């Protein structure tokens, strides 16, 4: 069975990496889809985000990373996935994600969504928080995988924002 874990991952956080690791144990294959939305302003290119994820979870043999520009429902069909994975940090996130899951299922009854609650150690982490911590010199070891910290710091300290 193949699962699809979509997101912007701008950048991938320890919370994302935890969900990827846990989901990879549940499925034969996990596809992490870096969604490239032209309407969403990101700090890192889609290619950078793909590399960050590969560096962060590259030791998981059944995880593939791809970038996709377009509708999630099209990505789901193109990837041959059986289920969509969504990580949840809070009840408020659940409400929003439940609406998306219902919409995907309404458009195609084959689309199922599995919600994975975040590990409490990572529930407070967001990509936005990680970028803000980088800008102000915060400790990124609590927020980001070790393999990308230098890249994230260089982006913000070199005026790349």
Secondary structure, 3 states (H helix, E strand, C coil): CEEEEEECCCCCCHHHHHHHHHHHCCCCEEEEEEECCCCCCCCCCHHHHHHHHHHHHCCCCCEEEEEECCCHHHHHHHHCCCEEEEEECCHHHHHHHHHHHHHHHHHCCCCCEEEEECCCCCCCCCHHHHHHHHHCCCCHHHCCCHHHHHHHHHHHHCCCC
